[in-house]
Amino acid sequence: MKHALMRTFFPAIFSVLPACSDATNEDCDCSSSAIKDSITVSSMATEGIDSLLMDEAIQRSEESGIIYSFMVLRNGAIVSENYFIGKSAQDSFSVRSVTKSIIGTLIGVAIRNGDIKDEGRKLKNYFPEYFGTISDPDKNNITIKHLLTMTSGFQWNEVADRLYGNYMESAIITPMSDVPGVVFNYNSSNPHLLSGIITKSTNRSTLDFANAYLFDPLGITIKRWDVDPQGYYLGGTGLFMTTCDMAKIGFLYLNQGCYGGKNITCNKWVNDSWSDHIPGSSTDYGYLWWLMESGGHRIAYAFGYGGQMIYVISDLQLVVVFTADPNVNAQTAQNTRNLEDDILNANIIPSIHQ
């Protein structure tokens, strides 16, 4: 017996914005890079998708008993949207570390708007109150780019270490273990510091800034984003989004930073976010986006614990979103991630007729 809820969107619910008259250079230009103004709805047949393979992907997702939702966009159009275990399109899910990719997007928006000069700006410039007595040259040289690429050099164990007390100060006083820019070390305090930088550089909270320049233009309403004890919005986790919200973020990147004909962030930022910045590293990582290859396709993805995923495959014009139960043990979380990767590789990618 089927328990999945399959729902179709109508284009009218998506905002259509003015043309990109505010683009300042060729790296911030929607005219040549945008594939569509905004998300629409279409059929699998129209978008060149094998419905049998896609149906199998839907069935595998439902039978998992842990996946909450599954959405596929092709060529900027929703072709499949599914909810399981009583979930619906109105539900906002804890996206866990997908929050990091949103923070990376907001840094790009802040640079595009001129609030931040570039990713070469140093951390100490934004938190002088905590750097007054710090003499370590490595720590004084940490830049926004180092935080974006998880190469800040802080000594950190993602499983065992936690921020405490004053979260920003706690992150900054963490001892150094490496020279910045050299060693990849996944560290949730890095994007939290970036959230603080957004607040410091724009003179508004991260959520207020995001609403003005990212969420509102994309038609996204955020119902919950957790804060630290000092009121800074968490940068490493804590954001709740609907499945469609997540798909819009994927579409924004697929569409080279444009939505509704308006430039949200520069296409250069999209390209930099999806480029490997760590020479010699075995980890493929951009600006708070993970990178991988499968079947000859380059895939960028935002990944949150428990199976919260936004996959973007540019050469297939494909965005795939999963949400799942985030309140599970580590083994179950890994099993869910493995299943979603397998559904992507065994069902969704082969279903595309190029």
ZAMARGU-4260 file (C-alpha; in steps of 0.2 Angstrom, whole numbers, plus 5000, padded with zeros to 4 digits):
<rodrens>
0) 5000/5000/5000 | 5007/5017/4995 | 5009/5030/5009 | 5019/5043/4999 | 5011/5060/4996
5) 5016/5066/4978 | 5012/5084/4975 | 5013/5096/4960 | 5018/5114/4962 | 5011/5128/4951
10) 5022/5141/4944 | 5012/5156/4952 | 5018/5152/4969 | 5036/5157/4964 | 5041/5175/4964
15) 5046/5183/4948 | 5058/5197/4950 | 5064/5212/4939 | 5078/5209/4926 | 5095/5210/4933
20) 5099/5228/4930 | 5110/5229/4946 | 5123/5217/4939 | 5140/5226/4940 | 5151/5216/4929
25) 5153/5200/4919 | 5154/5189/4935 | 5137/5195/4941 | 5127/5194/4925 | 5111/5184/4924
30) 5108/5187/4905 | 5120/5174/4899 | 5120/5161/4913 | 5102/5159/4918 | 5093/5144/4912
35) 5076/5149/4918 | 5069/5164/4928 | 5062/5153/4942 | 5056/5136/4946 | 5042/5129/4936
40) 5033/5112/4935 | 5034/5099/4921 | 5033/5081/4917 | 5046/5067/4917 | 5043/5064/4899
45) 5045/5082/4894 | 5061/5084/4903 | 5068/5067/4897 | 5067/5056/4912 | 5064/5038/4912
50) 5049/5036/4923 | 5052/5018/4928 | 5069/5022/4935 | 5062/5037/4944 | 5047/5027/4951
55) 5060/5014/4958 | 5069/5029/4967 | 5052/5034/4975 | 5049/5017/4980 | 5066/5014/4988
60) 5064/5031/4997 | 5047/5026/5004 | 5052/5009/5009 | 5067/5015/5019 | 5056/5020/5033
65) 5067/5035/5037 | 5067/5046/5022 | 5055/5060/5025 | 5055/5068/5007 | 5062/5067/4990
70) 5061/5080/4976 | 5069/5081/4959 | 5071/5096/4947 | 5077/5095/4929 | 5080/5110/4918
75) 5073/5121/4932 | 5056/5111/4933 | 5050/5100/4947 | 5046/5083/4940 | 5044/5073/4956
80) 5040/5078/4973 | 5036/5065/4987 | 5033/5065/5006 | 5033/5050/5017 | 5029/5045/5035
85) 5016/5058/5036 | 5027/5072/5031 | 5020/5086/5019 | 5026/5101/5009 | 5022/5113/5023
90) 5034/5104/5035 | 5051/5112/5039 | 5065/5100/5043 | 5081/5102/5053 | 5093/5102/5039
95) 5108/5101/5051 | 5124/5105/5041 | 5116/5110/5026 | 5115/5126/5036 | 5134/5128/5032
100) 5131/5129/5013 | 5118/5143/5017 | 5131/5152/5027 | 5143/5150/5012 | 5129/5157/5000
105) 5127/5172/5012 | 5145/5176/5012 | 5144/5177/4993 | 5129/5188/4994 | 5138/5200/5006
110) 5153/5201/4995 | 5142/5204/4980 | 5133/5218/4989 | 5149/5226/4995 | 5147/5222/5013
115) 5163/5212/5013 | 5177/5216/5001 | 5182/5198/4997 | 5186/5182/5005 | 5204/5187/5009
120) 5198/5198/5023 | 5205/5192/5040 | 5195/5185/5054 | 5203/5197/5067 | 5196/5212/5058
125) 5179/5207/5063 | 5182/5202/5081 | 5196/5214/5088 | 5188/5212/5105 | 5195/5194/5106
130) 5211/5196/5096 | 5219/5210/5107 | 5230/5198/5116 | 5233/5185/5103 | 5251/5185/5096
135) 5250/5169/5086 | 5254/5174/5068 | 5245/5159/5061 | 5229/5163/5070 | 5230/5182/5066
140) 5231/5177/5047 | 5215/5166/5047 | 5204/5173/5033 | 5186/5171/5027 | 5192/5159/5014
145) 5201/5148/5027 | 5184/5147/5036 | 5175/5143/5020 | 5186/5129/5015 | 5188/5121/5033
150) 5207/5125/5033 | 5207/5138/5047 | 5220/5128/5056 | 5211/5127/5073 | 5213/5111/5083
155) 5196/5103/5082 | 5188/5086/5084 | 5170/5087/5076 | 5164/5073/5086 | 5171/5077/5103
160) 5173/5096/5103 | 5159/5109/5106 | 5158/5128/5108 | 5154/5134/5125 | 5150/5150/5135
165) 5153/5164/5123 | 5153/5155/5106 | 5163/5167/5096 | 5176/5169/5109 | 5176/5150/5112
170) 5180/5147/5094 | 5193/5160/5092 | 5203/5155/5108 | 5204/5137/5102 | 5222/5132/5100
175) 5230/5131/5082 | 5236/5114/5075 | 5240/5119/5057 | 5245/5133/5047 | 5229/5141/5039
180) 5225/5136/5021 | 5235/5119/5022 | 5225/5105/5030 | 5206/5102/5029 | 5198/5099/5046
185) 5179/5099/5046 | 5175/5111/5060 | 5157/5118/5064 | 5165/5133/5073 | 5171/5139/5056
190) 5154/5143/5048 | 5148/5150/5065 | 5162/5163/5064 | 5156/5167/5047 | 5139/5170/5054
195) 5146/5182/5066 | 5156/5190/5051 | 5139/5192/5042 | 5132/5201/5057 | 5147/5212/5060
200) 5149/5217/5042 | 5131/5221/5038 | 5125/5228/5055 | 5110/5216/5055 | 5107/5198/5061
205) 5112/5184/5049 | 5093/5180/5048 | 5088/5198/5044 | 5102/5199/5031 | 5097/5182/5023
210) 5078/5187/5023 | 5082/5203/5014 | 5094/5196/5001 | 5092/5178/4999 | 5076/5170/5007
215) 5063/5184/5002 | 5069/5185/4984 | 5068/5166/4983 | 5051/5165/4991 | 5058/5156/5006
220) 5050/5159/5024 | 5061/5153/5038 | 5051/5148/5053 | 5066/5143/5064 | 5085/5146/5065
225) 5093/5143/5082 | 5104/5155/5090 | 5119/5154/5102 | 5119/5161/5119 | 5124/5179/5113
230) 5111/5179/5100 | 5121/5175/5084 | 5112/5163/5072 | 5121/5146/5072 | 5132/5144/5057
235) 5135/5125/5058 | 5118/5119/5061 | 5101/5125/5068 | 5092/5130/5052 | 5075/5122/5047
240) 5069/5122/5029 | 5055/5114/5019 | 5060/5103/5005 | 5055/5116/4992 | 5066/5129/5001
245) 5081/5117/4999 | 5077/5114/4981 | 5077/5133/4978 | 5095/5134/4985 | 5100/5120/4973
250) 5092/5129/4958 | 5100/5145/4963 | 5117/5137/4961 | 5112/5128/4945 | 5106/5144/4938
255) 5123/5152/4942 | 5117/5163/4956 | 5101/5170/4947 | 5083/5168/4952 | 5068/5177/4944
260) 5080/5186/4933 | 5088/5194/4947 | 5106/5192/4952 | 5107/5185/4970 | 5125/5181/4970
265) 5139/5181/4957 | 5141/5167/4945 | 5160/5168/4950 | 5155/5164/4968 | 5145/5149/4962
270) 5161/5143/4952 | 5172/5146/4967 | 5160/5137/4979 | 5161/5122/4968 | 5180/5122/4965
275) 5193/5113/4976 | 5204/5125/4985 | 5215/5113/4995 | 5229/5107/4984 | 5235/5089/4988
280) 5220/5085/4999 | 5210/5069/4998 | 5194/5078/5002 | 5185/5087/4988 | 5178/5103/4996
285) 5173/5120/4990 | 5166/5135/4999 | 5156/5125/5012 | 5150/5113/4998 | 5155/5095/4996
290) 5161/5089/4979 | 5162/5072/4971 | 5162/5063/4954 | 5150/5049/4949 | 5148/5041/4932
295) 5158/5055/4924 | 5147/5069/4931 | 5153/5082/4943 | 5142/5083/4958 | 5141/5097/4971
300) 5131/5094/4987 | 5126/5101/5003 | 5125/5088/5017 | 5117/5087/5034 | 5118/5073/5047
305) 5105/5060/5045 | 5103/5062/5026 | 5098/5080/5023 | 5104/5082/5005 | 5105/5095/4991
310) 5113/5087/4976 | 5117/5098/4960 | 5123/5090/4944 | 5126/5105/4932 | 5129/5095/4916
315) 5112/5086/4918 | 5103/5101/4924 | 5098/5091/4939 | 5094/5096/4957 | 5089/5082/4969
320) 5084/5085/4987 | 5082/5072/5002 | 5076/5075/5020 | 5077/5061/5033 | 5076/5059/5051
325) 5090/5068/5059 | 5088/5061/5077 | 5097/5045/5074 | 5113/5036/5079 | 5129/5038/5068
330) 5127/5021/5060 | 5109/5024/5055 | 5114/5041/5048 | 5128/5034/5038 | 5116/5020/5031
335) 5103/5034/5026 | 5117/5044/5017 | 5123/5028/5008 | 5105/5024/5003 | 5103/5041/4996
340) 5119/5041/4986 | 5114/5024/4979 | 5097/5030/4974 | 5106/5045/4965 | 5118/5034/4956
345) 5108/5019/4952 | 5091/5027/4948 | 5091/5045/4946 | 5106/5048/4935 | 5103/5034/4924
350) 5085/5040/4922 | 5091/5055/4913 | 5090/5055/4894 | 5103/5068/4888
</rodrens>
